[in-house]
């Protein structure tokens, strides 16, 4: 593991490699999927299961894909118990104790050549194996559904963001840096599944692999859009479309729209791992950091491993965490329990001490105007929020403008009253798919 003093500012170049996490003595697998709901167990207490075995499925759902839950370890089903998801929802979970031999871990398995992969198999396997698109981390979606839907369009682009939209998180940036070739192959596989007309990579300005991307032998047109990652927000869908149309005058890149498929390096990397090795999603690369632990690292961890166990991987707590942040300080969420398991949408975990945990007590709007000044889409978050919460009647023009909210969270960050402006406005807009 790459280790450095935690008072050192976390930098991408401080991480030279990812490491395998310790195997937990047991895991608790939530019988619940964020994208499809509750799942019914297919095995019973006392049964022995294999690594990667199908153990539960969402029978009562209209979704064609992402209905399956697989065991991340070999072992024995010890029981069903209540567990708290990272987002705070309490659900039933299956506890599995570690025992027996592995089907994937430690095995030498050769990847399938991309030339042998068919478009139909991409969508089918992405759905069966449980790939989700984490382009919008707080609204993960089944990737197979998106591939199938976009495939119906007459013209379509695959847009792959190679770094994190949240400037406090470096998960996608590190996946790109450490697994660049796999990200390329995963992008080709996604493009094949959706029958894309081209691939647009969104890269940081200092991204040194630009020439390598352009020289890679892709079967379809490829472009690289360099973006200032320090300017936030710069990689939400609307901002990407605006920048691409200015940068490119040739089709298909000049025709980019919100109807195209937007994803990130983490998603296409998982697609590569699942399809090329015919392996369900049973583990996840997670960035672990914060002042409460003595070291930080990028760790491949089995799904179902608790957040508390992640801290133990990094040497245990040297300070009691006042807050545990999932997926970044700007766009992420605070989880309520150290016993929450790692799930497919967790990219990073940050342990914050009391001195670095902001005061979250809410008060009434003081009409300071800070939220209006920082809003990248020139909205009036305070007026819209007060209307939503019943404190002010606003004109229809203000209410219609809520649909432009990107949920970037900047208004929240400057609000002295600590009001959840971004979340309430974004939800009010009625757009639940994360694409604005």
C-alpha positions as CSV (number, residue, x, y, z in Angstrom):
1,X,0.0,0.0,0.0
2,X,1.2,3.5,-0.7
3,X,1.6,5.1,2.7
4,X,2.3,8.7,3.6
5,X,1.5,11.0,6.6
6,X,-2.2,11.8,6.6
7,X,-1.6,15.6,7.2
8,X,0.0,15.5,3.7
9,X,-2.4,16.7,1.0
10,X,-3.7,13.7,-0.9
11,X,-2.2,13.8,-4.4
12,X,-2.8,11.4,-7.3
13,X,1.0,10.9,-7.8
14,X,1.3,9.8,-4.1
15,X,-0.4,6.5,-5.1
16,X,1.8,4.3,-7.2
17,X,-0.3,1.1,-7.1
18,X,-3.5,-0.4,-5.8
19,X,-3.4,-3.3,-3.3
20,X,-5.6,-6.3,-2.5
21,X,-7.4,-5.9,0.8
22,X,-7.3,-8.4,3.6
23,X,-10.0,-11.1,3.4
24,X,-12.6,-10.5,6.0
25,X,-13.6,-13.4,8.3
26,X,-17.2,-12.7,7.2
27,X,-19.2,-10.3,5.0
28,X,-22.8,-9.0,5.1
29,X,-24.3,-8.8,1.7
30,X,-27.3,-6.4,1.5
31,X,-30.3,-8.2,0.0
32,X,-31.1,-4.9,-1.7
33,X,-29.9,-3.2,-4.9
34,X,-30.1,0.6,-5.2
35,X,-31.2,0.4,-8.8
36,X,-33.8,-2.4,-8.5
37,X,-34.9,-2.7,-4.8
38,X,-35.3,-5.7,-2.5
39,X,-33.9,-9.1,-3.4
40,X,-35.0,-12.6,-2.4
41,X,-32.3,-15.1,-1.3
42,X,-31.7,-18.2,-3.4
43,X,-29.7,-20.0,-0.7
44,X,-30.6,-21.0,2.8
45,X,-29.0,-20.6,6.2
46,X,-26.4,-23.3,6.5
47,X,-25.7,-23.6,2.8
48,X,-22.2,-23.5,1.4
49,X,-21.6,-21.0,-1.4
50,X,-18.8,-20.4,-3.9
51,X,-17.1,-17.2,-4.8
52,X,-19.2,-15.5,-7.5
53,X,-22.2,-17.8,-6.9
54,X,-25.7,-16.2,-7.5
55,X,-27.2,-16.0,-4.0
56,X,-30.1,-13.6,-4.4
57,X,-32.2,-11.9,-7.1
58,X,-34.8,-9.1,-7.4
59,X,-37.9,-11.1,-8.4
60,X,-40.4,-8.3,-8.0
61,X,-39.0,-5.7,-10.5
62,X,-39.7,-4.6,-14.0
63,X,-36.0,-4.2,-14.7
64,X,-34.5,-6.6,-17.2
65,X,-31.0,-6.2,-15.8
66,X,-29.0,-5.8,-12.6
67,X,-31.3,-8.1,-10.6
68,X,-28.6,-10.4,-9.3
69,X,-26.5,-10.5,-6.1
70,X,-23.4,-12.7,-6.0
71,X,-21.3,-14.0,-3.1
72,X,-18.0,-12.1,-3.0
73,X,-16.3,-14.9,-1.0
74,X,-16.6,-18.7,-0.6
75,X,-18.2,-19.7,2.6
76,X,-21.1,-20.7,4.7
77,X,-24.4,-18.7,5.0
78,X,-24.6,-18.0,8.7
79,X,-27.9,-16.0,8.8
80,X,-30.0,-13.1,7.7
81,X,-29.7,-9.9,9.7
82,X,-30.5,-6.2,9.4
83,X,-27.7,-4.0,8.0
84,X,-27.4,-0.3,7.2
85,X,-26.6,0.7,3.7
86,X,-24.0,3.5,3.1
87,X,-26.9,5.8,2.3
88,X,-28.5,5.0,5.6
89,X,-31.3,2.7,4.5
90,X,-31.8,-0.3,6.8
91,X,-32.3,-3.6,4.8
92,X,-31.9,-7.3,5.3
93,X,-28.4,-8.7,4.7
94,X,-26.9,-12.1,4.3
95,X,-23.9,-12.9,6.5
96,X,-21.4,-15.3,4.9
97,X,-18.4,-16.6,6.8
98,X,-15.2,-17.2,4.9
99,X,-14.3,-20.9,4.2
100,X,-13.4,-23.0,1.2
101,X,-11.5,-22.4,-2.0
102,X,-11.8,-19.5,-4.4
103,X,-13.1,-19.5,-7.9
104,X,-11.4,-16.3,-9.1
105,X,-9.0,-14.9,-6.4
106,X,-5.5,-16.2,-7.0
107,X,-6.5,-18.1,-10.2
108,X,-4.6,-17.4,-13.4
109,X,-7.4,-16.6,-15.9
110,X,-6.7,-15.4,-19.4
111,X,-9.0,-12.6,-20.6
112,X,-11.3,-13.0,-23.6
113,X,-10.1,-11.2,-26.7
114,X,-12.2,-8.3,-27.6
115,X,-12.6,-9.6,-31.2
116,X,-14.6,-12.5,-29.8
117,X,-17.1,-10.3,-27.9
118,X,-20.4,-9.6,-29.6
119,X,-22.7,-6.6,-29.0
120,X,-25.5,-8.7,-27.7
121,X,-23.2,-10.4,-25.2
122,X,-22.0,-7.0,-23.9
123,X,-25.5,-5.9,-22.9
124,X,-26.5,-9.4,-21.6
125,X,-23.4,-9.9,-19.5
126,X,-23.3,-6.3,-18.2
127,X,-26.8,-6.9,-16.9
128,X,-26.2,-10.4,-15.6
129,X,-23.0,-9.5,-13.8
130,X,-24.3,-6.3,-12.3
131,X,-22.4,-3.5,-13.9
132,X,-23.7,0.0,-12.8
133,X,-22.8,3.4,-14.2
134,X,-21.3,5.6,-11.5
135,X,-21.0,8.7,-13.7
136,X,-23.5,10.3,-11.2
137,X,-22.4,8.6,-7.9
138,X,-25.6,9.5,-6.0
139,X,-27.8,8.0,-8.7
140,X,-26.1,4.8,-10.0
141,X,-27.9,3.2,-12.9
142,X,-27.8,-0.3,-14.5
143,X,-25.3,0.1,-17.3
144,X,-26.9,-2.6,-19.5
145,X,-30.2,-0.6,-19.5
146,X,-28.3,2.5,-20.7
147,X,-26.4,0.6,-23.4
148,X,-29.6,-0.9,-24.7
149,X,-31.5,2.4,-24.7
150,X,-28.8,4.4,-26.4
151,X,-28.3,1.7,-29.0
152,X,-31.7,2.6,-30.4
153,X,-30.6,6.1,-31.3
154,X,-29.6,6.7,-34.9
155,X,-26.5,8.7,-33.8
156,X,-24.7,8.2,-30.5
157,X,-21.5,8.9,-28.7
158,X,-19.8,7.2,-25.8
159,X,-18.5,9.8,-23.5
160,X,-15.9,8.6,-20.9
161,X,-14.8,10.9,-18.1
162,X,-11.3,10.0,-17.0
163,X,-11.2,11.9,-13.8
164,X,-13.5,12.7,-10.9
165,X,-16.2,15.3,-11.1
166,X,-15.8,15.8,-7.3
167,X,-12.4,17.7,-6.8
168,X,-12.0,16.1,-3.4
169,X,-12.1,12.5,-4.8
170,X,-9.4,10.9,-6.9
171,X,-10.9,7.4,-7.5
172,X,-11.6,7.7,-11.3
173,X,-8.3,9.6,-11.8
174,X,-6.4,6.7,-10.2
175,X,-8.3,4.0,-12.1
176,X,-7.3,5.9,-15.2
177,X,-3.7,6.2,-14.1
178,X,-3.2,2.7,-12.9
179,X,-5.4,0.8,-15.3
180,X,-5.3,2.9,-18.5
181,X,-5.1,0.0,-21.0
182,X,-8.0,-1.8,-19.3
183,X,-10.0,1.5,-19.4
184,X,-9.4,1.7,-23.1
185,X,-10.5,-1.9,-23.7
186,X,-13.6,-1.4,-21.4
187,X,-14.5,1.7,-23.5
188,X,-14.2,-0.3,-26.7
189,X,-16.5,-3.0,-25.2
190,X,-19.1,-0.4,-24.2
191,X,-18.9,1.3,-27.6
192,X,-19.4,-2.1,-29.2
193,X,-22.5,-2.8,-27.0
194,X,-24.2,0.4,-27.8
195,X,-23.0,0.6,-31.5
196,X,-21.4,3.9,-30.9
197,X,-20.4,6.3,-33.7
198,X,-17.4,7.5,-31.7
199,X,-15.8,7.7,-28.3
200,X,-15.1,11.0,-26.6
201,X,-12.6,10.9,-23.6
202,X,-12.8,13.8,-21.1
203,X,-9.3,14.2,-19.7
204,X,-7.5,16.6,-17.5
205,X,-5.4,19.3,-19.2
206,X,-2.2,17.8,-17.7
207,X,-3.1,14.3,-18.8
208,X,0.1,13.0,-20.3
209,X,-1.5,10.1,-22.1
210,X,-3.4,12.1,-24.7
211,X,-1.1,11.1,-27.5
212,X,-1.3,7.5,-26.4
213,X,-5.1,7.7,-26.5
214,X,-5.0,9.1,-30.0
215,X,-2.6,6.5,-31.2
216,X,-4.5,3.5,-29.7
217,X,-6.0,1.4,-32.5
218,X,-9.7,2.1,-31.9
219,X,-12.2,0.8,-34.5
220,X,-14.2,4.0,-34.4
221,X,-13.4,7.7,-34.3
222,X,-11.9,8.9,-31.0
223,X,-11.3,12.4,-29.6
224,X,-9.9,13.8,-26.4
225,X,-11.5,16.8,-24.8
226,X,-9.1,18.4,-22.4
227,X,-10.8,20.1,-19.4
228,X,-9.6,22.1,-16.5
229,X,-10.2,19.7,-13.6
230,X,-9.7,22.5,-11.1
231,X,-12.6,24.4,-12.5
232,X,-15.8,23.1,-10.8
233,X,-18.2,22.0,-12.2
234,X,-16.7,21.4,-15.6
235,X,-17.7,17.7,-16.3
236,X,-21.4,17.6,-15.8
237,X,-23.3,16.6,-18.9
238,X,-24.4,20.2,-19.9
239,X,-20.9,21.5,-19.4
240,X,-19.3,18.7,-21.4
241,X,-21.7,19.2,-24.3
242,X,-21.0,22.9,-24.4
243,X,-17.2,22.5,-24.3
244,X,-17.3,19.7,-26.9
245,X,-19.4,21.7,-29.4
246,X,-16.9,24.5,-29.1
247,X,-13.9,22.3,-29.5
248,X,-15.1,20.0,-32.4
249,X,-16.7,20.9,-35.7
250,X,-16.7,17.5,-37.2
251,X,-19.3,14.7,-36.7
252,X,-20.1,12.7,-34.6
253,X,-18.4,14.8,-31.9
254,X,-20.1,18.1,-32.9
255,X,-23.5,16.4,-32.5
256,X,-23.0,15.6,-28.8
257,X,-26.1,15.8,-26.7
258,X,-27.5,14.7,-23.4
259,X,-29.0,11.7,-25.2
260,X,-25.5,10.2,-25.6
261,X,-24.1,7.8,-23.0
262,X,-22.0,9.4,-20.4
263,X,-19.9,7.3,-18.1
264,X,-16.6,7.2,-16.2
265,X,-13.3,5.3,-16.1
266,X,-14.5,3.3,-13.1
267,X,-17.5,2.0,-14.9
268,X,-15.7,0.9,-18.1
269,X,-13.0,-0.6,-16.0
270,X,-15.5,-2.8,-14.2
271,X,-17.1,-3.6,-17.6
272,X,-13.7,-4.8,-18.8
273,X,-13.1,-6.9,-15.6
274,X,-16.5,-8.6,-15.8
275,X,-16.8,-9.3,-19.5
276,X,-13.2,-10.2,-20.3
277,X,-12.9,-12.5,-17.3
278,X,-16.5,-13.5,-17.2
279,X,-16.7,-12.5,-13.6
280,X,-19.6,-10.9,-11.7
281,X,-19.1,-7.7,-9.7
282,X,-18.0,-9.1,-6.3
283,X,-15.2,-6.6,-5.4
284,X,-14.4,-2.9,-5.8
285,X,-11.4,-0.6,-5.8
286,X,-11.9,2.0,-3.1
287,X,-9.8,5.0,-2.1
288,X,-9.5,5.2,1.7
289,X,-8.2,8.4,3.3
290,X,-8.7,10.9,6.2
291,X,-7.0,12.3,9.3
292,X,-8.4,9.6,11.5
293,X,-6.2,6.8,10.0
294,X,-2.4,6.6,9.9
295,X,-2.2,5.8,6.1
296,X,-4.2,6.0,3.0
297,X,-4.5,3.8,-0.1
298,X,-6.4,2.4,-3.0
299,X,-7.6,-1.0,-2.0
300,X,-9.4,-3.8,-3.9
301,X,-12.0,-4.9,-1.3
302,X,-14.6,-7.6,-1.3
303,X,-18.2,-6.3,-1.5
304,X,-19.8,-6.6,1.9
305,X,-16.6,-5.6,3.8
306,X,-17.6,-3.1,6.5
307,X,-16.3,0.5,6.5
308,X,-14.8,-0.2,9.9
309,X,-12.7,-3.0,8.3
310,X,-11.4,-0.5,5.8
311,X,-10.0,1.6,8.6
312,X,-8.3,-1.6,10.0
313,X,-6.7,-2.1,6.6
314,X,-5.0,1.3,7.0
315,X,-3.8,0.7,10.5
316,X,-6.9,1.4,12.6
317,X,-8.2,4.6,14.0
318,X,-5.8,7.0,15.6
319,X,-8.7,9.5,16.1
320,X,-12.4,8.8,16.5
321,X,-14.1,9.8,13.3
322,X,-16.7,12.5,13.7
323,X,-18.0,11.9,10.1
324,X,-17.5,9.2,7.4
325,X,-17.9,10.6,3.9
326,X,-18.7,8.3,1.0
327,X,-17.7,9.4,-2.6
328,X,-16.2,12.8,-1.9
329,X,-16.6,16.0,0.2
330,X,-18.6,17.9,-2.5
331,X,-20.9,15.3,-4.1
332,X,-20.7,12.6,-1.5
333,X,-22.8,11.6,1.5
334,X,-22.1,11.1,5.2
335,X,-22.9,7.5,6.3
336,X,-24.4,6.9,9.7
337,X,-22.6,3.6,10.6
338,X,-19.1,2.1,10.5
339,X,-20.8,-1.2,10.1
340,X,-22.2,-0.2,6.7
341,X,-20.9,-2.6,4.0
342,X,-19.0,-1.5,0.9
343,X,-21.4,-1.7,-2.1
344,X,-20.9,-1.3,-5.9
345,X,-21.4,2.4,-5.9
346,X,-18.7,3.2,-3.3
347,X,-15.6,4.9,-4.8
348,X,-14.1,6.5,-1.8
349,X,-14.3,6.6,2.0
350,X,-12.9,9.5,4.0
351,X,-12.7,9.5,7.8
352,X,-13.0,13.0,9.3
353,X,-12.1,14.1,12.8
354,X,-14.2,16.6,14.8
355,X,-12.0,19.6,13.9
356,X,-12.5,19.0,10.2
357,X,-16.2,18.2,10.3
358,X,-18.3,21.2,9.4
359,X,-21.2,22.3,11.6
360,X,-24.3,20.9,10.0
361,X,-27.0,22.5,12.2
362,X,-29.5,24.2,10.0
363,X,-31.0,27.6,10.5
364,X,-33.4,29.8,8.4
365,X,-32.3,31.5,5.2
366,X,-30.7,34.9,5.9
367,X,-30.9,36.0,2.2
368,X,-27.2,36.6,2.0
369,X,-27.1,35.8,-1.8
370,X,-24.1,33.6,-1.6
371,X,-25.9,30.8,-3.4
372,X,-26.8,33.0,-6.3
373,X,-23.2,34.2,-6.8
374,X,-21.7,30.7,-7.0
375,X,-24.4,29.0,-9.0
376,X,-22.7,28.0,-12.4
377,X,-26.2,28.0,-14.1
378,X,-27.2,31.5,-12.8
379,X,-30.2,30.2,-10.7
380,X,-31.6,31.7,-7.5
381,X,-31.4,28.7,-5.2
382,X,-32.7,30.6,-2.2
383,X,-35.9,31.7,-3.9
384,X,-36.6,28.2,-5.4
385,X,-35.8,26.5,-2.0
386,X,-38.1,28.8,0.0
387,X,-40.9,28.1,-2.5
388,X,-40.4,24.3,-2.3
389,X,-40.4,24.4,1.5
390,X,-43.5,26.6,1.7
391,X,-41.9,29.8,2.8
392,X,-42.2,32.0,-0.4
393,X,-44.4,32.1,-3.5
394,X,-42.1,32.2,-6.5
395,X,-43.0,33.0,-10.1
396,X,-43.1,30.2,-12.7
397,X,-39.9,31.4,-14.3
398,X,-38.0,30.7,-11.1
399,X,-39.7,27.3,-10.8
400,X,-39.0,26.3,-14.4
401,X,-35.3,27.2,-13.9
402,X,-35.0,24.4,-11.3
403,X,-34.7,21.9,-14.2
404,X,-31.3,23.4,-15.0
405,X,-29.9,22.4,-11.6
406,X,-26.9,20.0,-12.0
407,X,-26.8,19.1,-8.3
408,X,-23.2,20.3,-8.1
409,X,-23.6,21.3,-4.5
410,X,-21.8,24.7,-4.7
411,X,-24.8,26.5,-3.2
412,X,-24.7,24.1,-0.2
413,X,-21.1,24.8,0.4
414,X,-21.5,28.6,0.7
415,X,-24.8,28.6,2.6
416,X,-24.2,29.9,6.2
417,X,-27.6,28.4,7.2
418,X,-26.5,24.9,6.1
419,X,-29.6,24.4,4.0
420,X,-29.8,21.4,1.6
421,X,-30.4,23.7,-1.3
422,X,-29.0,21.6,-4.1
423,X,-30.7,18.3,-3.1
424,X,-34.1,19.8,-2.7
425,X,-34.0,21.8,-5.9
426,X,-32.6,18.9,-8.0
427,X,-35.2,16.5,-6.7
428,X,-38.0,19.1,-7.2
429,X,-37.0,19.4,-10.9
430,X,-38.4,15.8,-11.3
431,X,-35.4,14.6,-13.4
432,X,-34.2,11.4,-11.6
433,X,-31.7,10.1,-14.2
434,X,-28.9,12.4,-13.3
435,X,-28.7,13.9,-16.8
436,X,-29.5,17.6,-17.1
